[in-house]
Amino acid sequence: MGRFLCAGVIPGSYTIVAVEDAWGFEWLQPGVLARYVQHGQNLTIGPLMRGTVHLPDPVEVQPH
């Protein structure tokens, strides 16, 4: 379980996902994020918006 504060997010539509033990992943490599986005939660951020988002259990690391 973790808690993160995301300040200064530009308003728009995002997909947020929690991935368990993925600190060493190369997220900028093509295809790495694609395996996880399908498990994410869509989120729309508006101007001056504040709130809390609760995600389900984290997604387990997917094999390459």
Secondary structure, DSSP 8 states (H G I E B T S, - for coil): -------S--SEEEEE--BTT-TT--TTSTTTTHHHHTT-EEEEE-TT--------S-B-----
